[in-house]
Amino acid sequence: DHGPVIIQAAVPVLDSDSEESLSARVLRQEHLISPQAVRWFAEDKLTLENGRVRLAAELADPAVLISPEIR
């Protein structure tokens, strides 16, 4: 939680959210994206440039956004 961002997921905040429901939604997304970050690291697909993490060119797609389903 203290290093540069590798991957993020969008998590909607609903009017009906409690602290617990929002926290659970965030945690579900963290469980999806964390293994991907570890995989990229293990496959040497990440570089650090000027304090920012860069994904290998063959994997980079600026149009990609992980958008969770609202449940």
CORRAZI-V149573 format. One line per field, one symbol per residue. phi: phi as a letter, one per 40 degrees, with the letter a starting at -180 (. if undefined). Layout:
phi=???
This chain:
phi=.bcccbabbcbcbcdccbdccccccccdcccccccccccdcccfcbbbbfgbcbcddcbcacccacbcccb
